Amino acid sequence: MAKEITSQKTDYAQWYNDIILKAGLADYSAVRGCMVIKPYGFAIWEKMQQQLDKMFKETGHVNAYFPLFIPKSFLSREAAHVEGFAKECAVVTHYRLKNDENGDGIIVDPEAKLEEELIVRPTSETIIWSTYKTWIQSYRDLPLLINQWANVVRWEMRTRLFLRTTEFLWQEGHTAHATQKEAEDETVQMLNVYADFAENYMALPVIKGVKTANERFAGAIDTYCIEALMQDGKALQAGTSHFLGQNFAKAFDVKFSDKENKLDYVWATSWGVSTRLIGALVMAHSDDDGLVLPPSLSPIQVVIIPIYKTKEQKKLIDEKIAVILTSLKALHITVKYDDTENNRPGWKFAEYEMKGVPLRMAIGARDLENNSAELVRRDTREKINASLENIDVLIQNLLGDIQQSIYQKAKKFRDENIIQVNTFDEFTTALDQGGFISAHWDGTSETEEKIKDLTKATIRCIPLNNNEEAGSCIFTGNPSTQRVLFARAY
């Protein structure tokens, strides 16, 4: 099975597609630009959802759901917002089909044109803020802390499974606050939630930062982000949190009476992550033999495979495994006992290696005699001859070690690929090697655009808690007070 995967060094893009298809995460759809998320891929997304949803609720947020369709006029209320999304919108113009009188199948009924076109949700700020106008009258109605799990559509010409598709799944938080400080604190809080999730559950080291004016969300005052480095040296934006100021409140006339009974516009945030996180998991951790999944997000944390020749041997193994399964499940470890007879053990080993199952146990008749089993780690392929006494505790500890090992490996790679440069020649040379490039920039959008046009590299972020360091812009030579991180990115 592994032989069917293109190696990373030969063709990274094909390697990525091979992993997704062979591991059963997703498939191509009959609808151009869209994908089918298969059960194993969706199980990973469900694990992500469950953990993130818990973290959102622990910070006071609640879930709701808003319409898929947005009146076209709503998008035009906020100028920067409509300019940012206009070219990506799918538009509904009619509400009915009919049979063609010439017998050529079904056609759009020209008599069924909508009075106002509807936009298929590219993001929900406008429809949500039109609703918030009816929900918010007083400071007593604030803060309003709402999250939505939904699908969105952004028309894409060049697509890649999970990373960039016309339709994708995500969550989007939309909050309203009485003061600027509350909204800014919320924006940073949710950025920290995303960073916590990425590092402690995805085993993905990230850099927290602020986007430049060119790269921030359309309609935002500030966009905060977490940026990760993939194994090919390209960056991937893994999550964003936006301070929207009063822009959308003004666009939809959302005011509240404060404690002094004075009217003011509310302050807003929005924040989101999407199924592109599954793409990040693949690219950050996997190898030429298939997926490598951190135990925290693996649909199957442990797979147990029996090896036997006779029915009597199988019966004895089953009895022992039943006890082990009970003890593992009591520790909330997700375990699968694959005793199906349609494939040989060797095939099963390769299958679960491809799917990135963190820990594999094989147990045969001779193992039973020795009261032992063979454990194999997916991350290091280390084989461990383990006693069956207290094997549940050993497995629990191994899963924790695998989680940390995967994170430390990714962090070491990231840290070794942050390159500091001081000239444009050094910059272009470093870009060819890949990684984050730490460089001085004069702070102008013009310089940022010129560098992007020449090199296809963008400023991924201005890192938070950036140390001030006087220097000269690598492109113009103009003064600079701090370094920013450039990279080529997905």
Residue pairs with C-beta under 8 A, 6 or more apart in sequence:
1 22
1 290
1 350
1 351
1 354
2 288
2 289
2 290
2 350
2 353
2 354
4 18
4 22
5 15
5 18
5 19
5 22
5 288
5 289
5 290
6 14
6 15
6 18
7 15
7 288
8 15
8 231
8 232
8 287
8 288
12 231
12 232
13 160
15 288
16 160
16 161
16 279
16 282
16 283
17 160
17 161
19 25
19 282
19 286
19 290
19 291
20 26
20 41
20 161
20 162
20 282
21 27
22 290
22 354
23 40
23 290
23 291
23 354
23 355
23 356
24 38
24 39
24 40
24 41
24 355
25 37
25 38
25 40
25 41
25 44
25 161
25 162
25 278
25 282
25 291
26 35
26 36
26 37
26 38
26 41
26 161
26 162
27 35
27 36
27 38
28 35
28 36
28 161
29 35
29 36
31 166
32 166
33 155
33 156
33 157
33 159
33 165
33 166
33 167
34 165
34 166
34 167
35 159
35 161
35 162
35 165
37 45
37 169
37 275
40 299
40 355
41 278
43 299
44 278
44 281
44 293
44 297
44 298
44 299
45 169
45 275
45 278
47 296
47 297
47 298
47 299
48 197
48 201
48 277
48 278
48 297
49 149
49 171
51 197
51 201
51 296
51 297
52 171
52 193
52 197
52 273
53 63
53 147
53 149
53 171
55 193
55 196
55 197
56 63
56 147
56 171
56 173
56 193
59 145
59 189
59 190
59 193
60 145
61 145
61 146
61 147
61 173
61 175
62 145
62 146
62 147
63 146
63 147
63 148
63 149
64 146
64 147
64 148
65 148
65 149
65 150
66 124
66 127
66 128
66 131
66 148
66 150
67 121
67 127
68 120
68 121
68 150
68 151
69 92
69 118
69 119
69 120
69 121
70 118
70 119
70 120
70 121
70 124
70 126
70 127
71 116
71 118
71 119
72 91
72 116
72 117
72 118
72 119
73 116
74 119
74 126
74 127
74 130
75 81
75 82
75 85
75 86
75 89
75 119
75 126
76 82
77 126
77 251
77 252
78 125
78 126
78 219
78 247
78 248
78 251
80 218
80 219
80 247
81 125
81 126
81 218
81 219
81 247
81 248
81 251
82 218
83 218
84 217
84 218
84 219
85 122
85 123
85 154
85 218
87 155
88 122
88 154
88 155
88 156
89 119
89 120
89 122
89 154
89 155
90 119
90 120
90 153
90 155
90 166
91 117
91 118
91 119
91 120
92 114
92 117
92 118
92 119
92 120
93 113
93 114
93 117
94 108
94 109
94 110
94 112
94 113
94 114
95 112
95 114
96 108
96 109
96 111
96 112
97 106
97 107
97 108
97 109
98 106
98 107
98 108
98 109
99 105
99 106
99 107
100 106
100 107
120 153
121 127
121 150
121 151
121 152
121 153
122 152
122 153
122 154
123 152
123 172
123 270
123 272
124 148
124 150
124 152
124 172
124 174
125 174
125 219
125 244
125 248
125 270
126 248
126 251
126 252
128 146
128 148
128 174
129 174
129 248
129 249
129 251
129 252
129 254
129 268
130 252
132 144
132 174
132 176
132 252
132 254
132 266
133 252
133 253
133 254
135 141
135 144
136 142
136 144
136 176
136 254
136 255
136 256
136 266
137 256
137 257
138 256
138 257
139 178
139 256
139 257
139 258
139 259
141 256
142 176
142 177
142 178
142 256
142 266
143 175
143 176
143 177
143 178
143 182
143 186
144 175
144 176
145 173
145 175
145 186
146 173
146 174
146 175
147 171
147 172
147 173
147 174
148 171
148 172
148 173
148 174
149 169
149 170
149 171
150 169
150 170
150 171
150 172
151 167
151 168
151 169
151 170
152 167
152 168
152 170
152 172
153 166
153 167
154 166
154 168
155 166
156 164
156 165
156 166
158 164
159 165
159 166
160 279
160 490
161 279
162 168
162 275
162 276
162 278
162 279
162 282
163 236
163 276
163 279
163 490
164 276
164 490
168 274
168 275
168 276
169 274
169 275
170 272
170 273
170 274
170 275
171 272
171 273
171 274
172 270
172 271
172 272
173 190
173 269
173 270
173 271
173 272
174 268
174 269
174 270
175 183
175 186
175 268
175 269
175 270
176 249
176 254
176 266
176 267
176 268
177 183
177 186
177 266
177 267
177 268
177 269
178 256
178 258
178 266
178 267
179 267
180 245
180 267
182 267
183 243
183 244
183 245
183 267
183 268
183 269
184 243
186 269
187 222
187 224
187 241
187 242
187 243
187 269
187 271
188 224
188 241
190 241
190 269
190 271
191 208
191 224
191 225
191 226
191 239
191 241
191 271
192 208
194 206
194 226
194 238
194 239
194 241
194 271
194 273
195 206
195 208
195 226
195 239
197 273
198 204
198 205
198 206
198 226
198 228
198 238
198 239
199 205
199 206
199 407
200 296
201 294
201 296
201 297
202 277
202 280
202 281
202 284
202 294
202 296
202 297
203 284
203 285
203 294
203 296
203 403
203 404
203 406
203 407
203 410
204 228
204 238
204 280
204 281
204 284
204 407
204 410
205 228
205 229
205 407
205 410
205 411
205 414
205 415
206 226
206 227
206 228
206 238
207 226
207 227
207 228
207 436
207 460
207 461
207 463
207 485
208 224
208 225
208 226
208 461
208 463
208 464
209 224
209 225
209 226
209 227
209 460
209 461
209 462
209 463
209 464
209 466
209 485
210 222
210 223
210 224
210 225
210 461
210 462
210 464
211 217
211 222
211 223
211 224
211 225
211 240
211 459
211 461
211 462
212 445
212 448
212 459
212 462
212 484
213 445
214 445
214 448
214 449
214 459
215 223
215 458
215 459
216 222
216 223
216 242
217 223
217 240
217 242
217 270
219 244
219 247
219 248
220 242
220 243
220 244
220 245
220 247
220 270
221 243
221 244
221 245
221 247
222 242
222 243
223 240
223 241
223 242
223 243
224 240
224 241
224 242
224 243
224 464
225 237
225 238
225 239
225 240
225 241
225 460
225 461
226 237
226 238
226 239
227 235
227 236
227 237
227 238
227 436
227 460
227 461
227 485
227 487
228 235
228 236
228 238
228 280
228 284
228 414
229 235
229 236
229 284
229 413
229 414
229 417
229 435
229 436
229 487
230 236
230 280
230 283
230 284
230 490
231 283
231 284
231 413
232 283
232 434
233 417
233 433
233 434
233 435
233 487
233 488
234 434
234 487
234 488
234 489
234 490
235 436
235 460
235 485
235 487
235 488
235 489
235 490
236 276
236 279
236 280
236 283
236 489
236 490
237 460
237 489
237 490
238 273
238 276
238 277
238 280
239 271
239 272
239 273
239 277
240 271
240 272
241 269
241 270
241 271
242 269
242 270
242 271
243 269
244 267
244 268
244 269
244 270
245 267
245 268
246 265
246 266
246 267
246 268
247 268
248 254
248 268
249 255
249 265
249 266
249 267
249 268
250 265
254 265
254 266
255 263
255 264
255 265
255 266
256 263
256 264
256 266
257 263
258 264
279 490
281 291
281 293
281 294
281 297
282 291
284 410
285 291
285 292
285 293
285 294
285 406
285 409
285 410
286 292
286 356
289 353
289 354
290 353
290 354
290 355
290 356
291 354
291 355
291 356
292 356
292 378
292 379
292 406
293 355
293 356
293 357
293 358
293 378
294 358
294 402
294 403
294 406
294 407
295 301
295 358
295 359
295 399
295 400
295 402
295 403
296 403
298 334
298 356
298 357
298 358
299 334
300 334
300 335
300 336
300 352
300 355
300 357
301 333
301 334
301 335
301 357
301 358
301 359
301 399
302 328
302 333
302 334
302 335
302 336
302 357
302 358
302 359
302 360
302 361
302 395
302 399
303 335
303 336
303 337
303 338
303 348
303 352
303 357
303 359
303 360
303 361
304 321
304 324
304 325
304 335
304 336
304 337
304 338
304 360
304 361
304 362
304 363
305 338
305 339
305 345
305 348
305 349
305 352
305 360
305 361
305 362
305 363
306 314
306 317
306 318
306 321
306 337
306 339
306 345
306 362
306 363
306 364
307 345
307 362
307 363
307 364
307 365
308 314
308 317
308 364
308 365
309 365
313 364
313 365
313 368
314 339
316 365
316 368
317 363
317 364
317 365
317 368
318 339
320 363
320 368
320 388
321 337
321 363
324 388
324 391
324 392
325 335
325 337
327 392
328 335
328 392
328 395
329 335
330 392
331 392
331 396
333 392
333 395
333 396
333 399
338 348
338 352
343 351
345 362
349 360
349 362
349 376
352 360
353 360
353 378
356 378
357 378
358 377
358 378
358 379
358 399
358 402
359 375
359 376
359 377
359 378
359 395
359 398
359 399
359 402
360 375
360 376
360 378
361 373
361 374
361 375
361 376
361 395
362 373
362 374
362 376
363 373
363 374
367 373
367 374
371 387
371 388
371 389
372 385
372 386
372 387
372 388
373 386
373 388
373 391
374 383
374 384
374 385
374 386
375 383
375 384
375 386
375 394
375 395
375 398
376 382
376 383
376 384
377 384
377 398
377 402
378 402
379 402
379 405
379 406
379 409
380 405
384 398
386 394
414 436
417 433
417 434
417 435
417 436
418 435
418 436
418 438
418 485
419 430
419 433
419 435
419 436
419 437
419 438
420 438
420 439
420 483
421 427
421 430
421 437
421 438
421 439
421 474
422 439
422 440
422 471
422 472
422 474
423 474
424 474
424 475
426 474
427 437
427 439
427 455
427 474
427 486
428 455
430 437
431 437
431 455
431 457
431 486
431 488
434 488
435 487
436 460
436 485
436 486
436 487
437 457
437 485
437 486
437 487
438 483
438 484
438 485
439 474
439 483
439 484
439 486
440 469
440 471
440 472
440 473
440 474
440 480
440 482
440 483
440 484
441 447
441 448
441 451
441 459
441 473
441 474
441 475
441 480
441 483
441 484
442 473
442 475
442 476
442 478
442 479
442 480
443 480
444 476
447 473
447 475
447 476
447 478
448 458
448 459
450 475
451 457
451 475
451 486
452 458
455 488
456 488
457 486
457 487
457 488
458 486
458 487
458 488
458 489
459 484
459 485
459 486
460 485
460 486
460 487
460 489
461 484
461 485
462 482
462 484
462 485
463 484
463 485
466 482
466 483
466 484
467 482
468 481
468 482
469 481
469 482
469 483
470 479
470 480
470 481
471 479
471 480
471 483
472 478
472 479
472 480
473 479
473 480
